Amino acid sequence: MARDITLSVIKADVGGWVGHSAMHPDLEAAAREVLEGARARGLLIDYHVTHCGDDLELIMTHDRGVESPDVHGTAWEAFEKATEVARQLKLYGAGQDLLSDAFSGNVKGMGPGVAEMAFVERKSEAVIVFMGDKTSPGAWNLPLFKIFADPFNTAGLVISPTLHEGFRFEVHDVLKHKRITLSCPEEMYDLLMFLGAPARFNIKAVYSKATGEIAAVSSTERLSLMAGRYVGKDDPVCVVRCQSQFPAVGEVLEPFAFPHIVEGWMRGSHHGPLMPVSAREARPSRFDGPPRVVALGFQLADGRLIGPVDMFDDPSFDEARRQANLIAEYLRRHGPFEPHRLPLEEMEYTTMPELMGRLAERMEEMDGQRAAPSATVRQDEEMEVD
């Protein structure tokens, strides 16, 4: 009987090379040394160490299942070793994503972002690992919806018998720590109500309704919510399986031809376009941005990572990059004004609470100008319609 292969993608910002723009190669070398030792001991089947912007990305295969303490402990050790190098080089924000001094058995809730899935490897197993920089987990909402629920993006939803039945979406409420699973196409409108608020609701996983197999998984860790203060961008990762009973590679990549607006950018406090770039161009510098996404494609062969292929290193995405630059230019002209800057409710972990507290005594009531309570309609009352 075929064994399950686990694909684990774990990332952390452990030190930026010249501010938040890039990854020093010595940090990747330190991480590779740790992962090579784990492979030699038989813990890992294979691994690939890379980066997106200033984030260290660990792509690992093994047979220990998701949330393995041994695998997560290895990732934590790699991040700690890289942090030591970052401090020696006096890189910016060394170890900023490591919110604890000691590993507790699982990196979830400790700062790093995690996307893991376990599955029986198919005859031909194609996967794409997406890595974002200067953005948040909500950045995957629109692409994942288009990949797995939008027939105008994914032709297979209409013409492929293996996709026609649709997919189930596991959505997390990152503020209330709750989750809900919605089925498409029949619950598409309900799903969109949640996904349209990406600062709060994030797609964690997608499953095939035809086979029950996992199709995609993403990181939903929010650093500010874990730390109680602003400590950096969340810089999410996402894994998508392709071909056969899943969307084709081209259908998986197609949503990123549209540089949709995401939150993040400078100090995690601005909206900007998500620009699809090659790995070598994932060095966000203009206003620490604009936000970037890299896509690395692999074929799996008994757990071995055959690749990567740099999927966005393709001139067909030049127009998306051009549009992203135009959108970035337009939004930057707004300076500290919304909609470039995030709305106040998303600024909780910046200087805004301190400012409001310091100026509280100077806030005066305006006679006769008290705001009326917002109008609400009870569910058991009928609304009058003209």
MIFI-195689 format. One line per 2 residues: number of its first residue (from 1); their letters; for each residue x, y, z of C-alpha. Coordinates in Angstrom, 3 decimals, decimal comma, m for minus. Layout:
N
NUM	A	X/Y/Z ~ ...
END
This chain:
386
1	MA	0,000/0,000/0,000 ~ 1,333/3,409/m0,948
3	RD	2,463/5,587/1,956 ~ 1,424/9,165/2,548
5	IT	3,903/11,839/1,575 ~ 3,811/15,060/3,581
7	LS	4,786/18,313/1,917 ~ 5,615/20,980/4,500
9	VI	6,328/24,599/3,635 ~ 7,450/26,639/6,634
11	KA	8,717/30,226/6,400 ~ 10,025/32,932/8,689
13	DV	11,617/36,356/8,480 ~ 14,885/35,908/10,361
15	GG	16,769/38,906/9,032 ~ 16,603/41,265/6,067
17	WV	19,555/42,107/3,835 ~ 19,442/45,894/3,509
19	GH	16,240/46,610/5,383 ~ 13,388/44,324/4,395
21	SA	14,394/43,858/0,759 ~ 16,361/40,622/0,331
23	MH	17,829/37,448/1,817 ~ 21,567/37,105/2,445
25	PD	22,861/33,817/0,961 ~ 24,614/32,912/4,224
27	LE	21,225/32,554/5,927 ~ 20,085/30,074/3,298
29	AA	23,373/28,185/3,680 ~ 22,835/27,885/7,441
31	AR	19,324/26,517/6,908 ~ 20,509/24,039/4,268
33	EV	23,087/22,669/6,680 ~ 20,375/21,895/9,241
35	LE	18,013/20,344/6,692 ~ 20,784/18,291/5,100
37	GA	21,524/16,836/8,530 ~ 17,836/15,963/8,929
39	RA	17,820/14,238/5,545 ~ 20,963/12,287/6,431
41	RG	19,228/11,051/9,613 ~ 16,230/9,894/7,594
43	LL	13,843/12,520/8,968 ~ 13,379/14,272/5,630
45	ID	13,043/12,675/2,220 ~ 14,019/15,867/0,413
47	YH	14,105/19,630/0,844 ~ 14,564/22,903/m0,993
49	VT	15,674/26,137/0,690 ~ 14,819/29,412/m0,979
51	HC	13,513/32,891/m0,213 ~ 10,940/35,453/m1,231
53	GD	12,107/38,949/m0,396 ~ 13,473/38,801/3,151
55	DL	11,655/35,575/4,076 ~ 13,464/32,270/4,474
57	EL	11,389/29,481/2,891 ~ 11,816/25,799/3,810
59	IM	10,144/23,311/1,437 ~ 10,360/19,786/2,870
61	TH	9,009/16,306/2,114 ~ 8,776/13,497/4,672
63	DR	6,508/10,708/5,930 ~ 5,851/12,017/9,457
65	GV	2,484/13,661/8,753 ~ 1,382/17,251/9,315
67	ES	2,404/19,050/12,514 ~ 5,231/16,592/13,180
69	PD	7,212/17,788/16,246 ~ 10,414/16,439/14,668
71	VH	9,916/18,241/11,365 ~ 8,738/21,462/13,006
73	GT	11,662/21,236/15,424 ~ 14,047/20,932/12,491
75	AW	12,518/24,012/10,860 ~ 12,839/25,918/14,145
77	EA	16,492/24,876/14,426 ~ 17,109/26,083/10,867
79	FE	15,529/29,435/11,650 ~ 17,567/29,770/14,847
81	KA	20,824/28,965/13,024 ~ 19,964/31,489/10,315
83	TE	19,096/34,067/12,985 ~ 22,547/33,616/14,547
85	VA	24,116/34,388/11,178 ~ 21,785/37,372/10,701
87	RQ	22,902/38,816/14,043 ~ 26,552/38,331/13,162
89	LK	25,969/40,215/9,915 ~ 23,835/42,821/11,731
91	LY	20,978/42,242/9,322 ~ 17,713/44,041/9,897
93	GA	15,086/42,481/12,165 ~ 17,130/39,377/12,970
95	GQ	14,784/36,676/14,241 ~ 11,738/38,955/14,129
97	DL	9,305/36,121/13,290 ~ 10,503/33,923/16,172
99	LS	8,183/34,987/18,967 ~ 9,660/32,612/21,556
101	DA	13,105/31,694/22,830 ~ 12,315/27,978/23,015
103	FS	10,606/25,490/20,694 ~ 7,465/23,972/22,194
105	GN	6,784/21,075/19,819 ~ 5,035/22,955/17,021
107	VK	5,915/26,216/15,272 ~ 2,245/27,168/14,927
109	GM	1,564/30,175/17,099 ~ 5,297/30,834/17,469
111	GP	5,668/33,172/14,495 ~ 6,568/31,168/11,362
113	GV	3,983/30,585/8,654 ~ 3,023/26,985/7,893
115	AE	1,311/25,242/4,950 ~ 1,318/21,433/5,081
117	MA	m0,566/18,633/3,350 ~ m0,317/14,836/3,410
119	FV	m1,425/12,702/0,455 ~ m0,712/9,550/m1,504
121	ER	1,495/10,552/m4,405 ~ m0,215/10,214/m7,776
123	KS	1,330/8,685/m10,898 ~ 2,339/12,233/m11,809
125	EA	2,269/14,664/m8,867 ~ 2,647/18,320/m9,861
127	VI	2,588/20,951/m7,124 ~ 3,142/24,686/m7,068
129	VF	4,432/26,475/m3,995 ~ 3,386/30,122/m3,818
131	MG	5,341/32,464/m1,556 ~ 4,269/36,019/m0,792
133	DK	6,240/38,940/0,596 ~ 4,957/42,218/2,038
135	TS	1,419/40,919/2,269 ~ m0,904/38,829/4,460
137	PG	m2,681/35,434/4,277 ~ m5,812/37,075/2,846
139	AW	m3,845/37,574/m0,370 ~ m4,678/33,971/m1,346
141	NL	m8,467/34,401/m1,080 ~ m9,088/35,748/m4,566
143	PL	m6,632/33,463/m6,429 ~ m7,811/30,306/m4,645
145	FK	m11,436/31,191/m5,330 ~ m10,712/31,746/m9,006
147	IF	m8,659/28,542/m9,267 ~ m11,234/26,260/m7,654
149	AD	m14,592/27,986/m8,150 ~ m14,518/30,394/m11,106
151	PF	m15,275/28,758/m14,501 ~ m14,121/31,910/m16,287
153	NT	m10,642/31,155/m14,899 ~ m10,665/27,360/m14,715
155	AG	m12,177/25,806/m17,825 ~ m11,937/22,371/m16,202
157	LV	m14,825/23,235/m13,883 ~ m17,025/23,136/m16,976
159	IS	m15,411/20,624/m19,328 ~ m13,507/18,187/m17,080
161	PT	m15,565/15,401/m15,464 ~ m13,072/15,174/m12,568
163	LH	m13,471/18,868/m11,684 ~ m17,112/19,426/m12,579
165	EG	m18,423/18,349/m9,167 ~ m16,591/21,244/m7,496
167	FR	m14,571/21,819/m4,350 ~ m15,005/22,429/m0,625
169	FE	m13,351/25,442/1,025 ~ m12,234/25,477/4,664
171	VH	m12,351/29,129/5,775 ~ m10,828/30,410/9,018
173	DV	m12,012/33,403/11,026 ~ m8,589/34,540/12,235
175	LK	m10,057/37,005/14,749 ~ m12,623/34,718/16,399
177	HK	m10,570/31,521/15,915 ~ m13,431/29,671/14,237
179	RI	m13,737/27,828/10,943 ~ m16,432/26,899/8,446
181	TL	m16,448/24,648/5,377 ~ m18,461/25,755/2,345
183	SC	m19,172/23,828/m0,831 ~ m18,981/25,199/m4,358
185	PE	m20,714/25,830/m6,649 ~ m23,898/25,595/m4,548
187	EM	m22,645/27,829/m1,698 ~ m20,576/30,165/m3,848
189	YD	m22,378/33,348/m2,805 ~ m22,035/32,462/0,884
191	LL	m18,345/31,769/0,362 ~ m17,769/35,110/m1,356
193	MF	m19,364/36,964/1,561 ~ m16,526/35,666/3,744
195	LG	m13,678/35,841/1,238 ~ m14,410/39,471/0,414
197	AP	m13,147/40,367/3,907 ~ m9,587/38,973/3,641
199	AR	m8,314/40,779/6,742 ~ m10,528/38,494/8,838
201	FN	m11,487/35,416/6,792 ~ m8,818/33,318/5,077
203	IK	m8,957/30,126/3,030 ~ m6,988/27,491/4,927
205	AV	m7,572/24,477/2,661 ~ m9,441/23,307/m0,430
207	YS	m10,707/19,726/m0,997 ~ m11,982/17,906/m4,061
209	KA	m15,641/16,930/m3,730 ~ m15,163/14,106/m6,223
211	TG	m12,363/12,348/m4,326 ~ m12,167/14,058/m0,923
213	EI	m8,455/14,696/m1,499 ~ m6,777/17,879/m0,382
215	AA	m6,129/20,228/m3,302 ~ m4,559/23,284/m1,646
217	VS	m3,431/24,553/1,734 ~ m2,207/27,937/2,930
219	ST	m0,699/29,578/5,983 ~ m3,148/31,669/8,017
221	ER	m0,819/32,806/10,818 ~ m1,175/36,493/11,691
223	LS	1,908/37,806/13,503 ~ 0,253/40,820/15,086
225	LM	m2,556/38,677/16,517 ~ m0,051/36,250/18,015
227	AG	2,311/38,870/19,433 ~ m0,268/41,497/20,445
229	RY	1,776/44,148/18,650 ~ 3,100/44,936/15,191
231	VG	6,176/42,784/14,578 ~ 6,226/42,524/10,779
233	KD	4,308/41,362/7,750 ~ 2,794/37,896/7,709
235	DP	4,227/36,969/4,301 ~ 2,115/33,855/3,599
237	VC	2,778/30,607/1,732 ~ 0,396/28,366/m0,190
239	VV	0,651/24,921/m1,834 ~ m1,582/23,858/m4,746
241	RC	m1,730/20,427/m6,387 ~ m2,197/20,489/m10,175
243	QS	m3,434/18,369/m13,098 ~ m5,722/15,320/m13,319
245	QF	m8,500/15,717/m10,713 ~ m7,193/19,201/m9,896
247	PA	m6,941/22,340/m12,050 ~ m4,179/22,416/m14,662
249	VG	m0,947/24,311/m14,041 ~ m2,061/27,108/m16,369
251	EV	m5,390/27,405/m14,549 ~ m3,585/27,612/m11,207
253	LE	m1,294/30,399/m12,413 ~ m3,885/32,395/m14,343
255	PF	m5,376/34,389/m11,390 ~ m2,005/36,030/m10,817
257	AF	m2,146/37,644/m14,261 ~ m4,420/40,118/m12,470
259	PH	m2,405/42,096/m9,835 ~ m5,217/42,296/m7,284
261	IV	m5,051/44,618/m4,288 ~ m3,776/43,132/m1,026
263	EG	m2,881/44,487/2,389 ~ 0,702/44,769/3,597
265	WM	3,388/46,754/1,793 ~ 5,186/49,365/3,949
267	RG	5,011/48,502/7,694 ~ 2,154/46,130/6,901
269	SH	m0,157/49,149/6,876 ~ m0,946/49,793/3,221
271	HG	m2,841/48,376/0,269 ~ m0,966/47,533/m2,895
273	PL	m1,002/45,303/m5,997 ~ 0,303/41,734/m5,742
275	MP	3,020/41,544/m8,395 ~ 3,925/38,088/m9,810
277	VS	7,699/37,895/m10,195 ~ 10,520/35,428/m10,700
279	AR	12,523/34,423/m7,642 ~ 15,391/36,685/m8,684
281	EA	13,026/39,667/m8,871 ~ 11,522/39,092/m5,424
283	RP	13,462/42,001/m3,929 ~ 10,753/44,533/m3,012
285	SR	12,347/47,939/m2,663 ~ 9,921/50,685/m3,696
287	FD	8,293/51,740/m0,420 ~ 9,334/48,244/0,706
289	GP	7,203/46,848/m2,092 ~ 4,956/46,583/m3,896
291	PR	3,879/43,158/m2,561 ~ 5,369/40,209/m4,439
293	VV	4,429/36,601/m5,149 ~ 6,765/33,853/m6,391
295	AL	5,596/30,476/m7,749 ~ 7,928/27,470/m7,763
297	GF	6,746/24,321/m9,506 ~ 7,849/20,788/m8,593
299	QL	7,142/17,244/m9,674 ~ 7,235/14,776/m6,784
301	AD	8,865/11,370/m7,333 ~ 8,640/9,161/m4,242
303	GR	8,904/12,301/m2,137 ~ 11,845/13,748/m4,061
305	LI	11,395/17,339/m5,186 ~ 12,086/17,441/m8,933
307	GP	12,621/21,122/m9,649 ~ 11,955/23,891/m9,101
309	VD	10,655/25,570/m12,219 ~ 10,304/29,328/m11,684
311	MF	6,748/29,656/m12,999 ~ 6,510/33,463/m13,102
313	DD	9,844/33,810/m14,928 ~ 7,780/34,140/m18,093
315	PS	7,158/37,151/m20,371 ~ 3,444/36,338/m20,440
317	FD	3,288/37,898/m16,956 ~ 4,988/41,131/m18,113
319	EA	1,621/42,855/m18,543 ~ 0,623/41,950/m14,976
321	RR	3,876/43,453/m13,729 ~ 3,298/46,597/m15,815
323	QA	m0,215/46,958/m14,421 ~ 1,073/46,396/m10,890
325	NL	3,525/49,256/m11,329 ~ 0,768/51,557/m12,571
327	IA	m1,470/50,618/m9,631 ~ 1,428/51,099/m7,228
329	EY	2,130/54,560/m8,634 ~ m1,535/55,571/m8,317
331	LR	m1,896/54,324/m4,737 ~ 1,393/55,864/m3,587
333	RH	0,116/59,294/m4,527 ~ m2,451/58,949/m1,715
335	GP	0,342/59,003/0,885 ~ m1,098/58,499/4,395
337	FE	m4,710/58,629/3,190 ~ m7,037/55,691/2,720
339	PH	m7,465/53,633/0,606 ~ m3,670/53,371/0,314
341	RL	m3,286/53,255/4,072 ~ m5,318/50,524/5,751
343	PL	m8,555/51,540/7,538 ~ m8,343/52,381/11,236
345	EE	m9,652/49,020/12,427 ~ m6,647/47,389/10,736
347	ME	m4,187/49,828/12,364 ~ m4,589/48,440/15,892
349	YT	m0,968/47,389/16,157 ~ 0,613/50,641/14,953
351	TM	0,950/54,018/16,665 ~ m2,790/54,705/16,376
353	PE	m3,855/53,365/19,844 ~ m1,016/55,260/21,516
355	LM	m1,933/58,436/19,649 ~ m5,616/58,177/20,545
357	GR	m4,757/57,567/24,189 ~ m2,404/60,549/24,320
359	LA	m4,971/62,879/22,761 ~ m8,031/61,497/24,563
361	ER	m8,329/64,445/26,979 ~ m8,374/66,875/24,086
363	ME	m11,347/65,181/22,442 ~ m14,443/67,293/23,178
365	EM	m18,136/66,507/22,882 ~ m19,922/68,599/20,286
367	DG	m23,196/69,995/21,702 ~ m26,158/68,740/19,784
369	QR	m23,902/66,788/17,482 ~ m23,851/63,397/19,163
371	AA	m23,790/60,622/16,623 ~ m27,012/58,677/16,344
373	PS	m26,757/54,944/16,934 ~ m26,449/52,981/13,737
375	AT	m29,707/51,668/12,385 ~ m30,138/47,913/12,609
377	VR	m32,836/45,601/11,404 ~ m33,796/42,628/13,550
379	QD	m34,010/39,336/11,753 ~ m37,589/38,867/12,948
381	EE	m38,687/42,203/11,490 ~ m39,629/42,695/7,886
383	ME	m37,883/45,385/5,850 ~ m40,161/47,765/3,990
385	VD	m39,386/47,919/0,299 ~ m40,749/50,682/m1,894
END
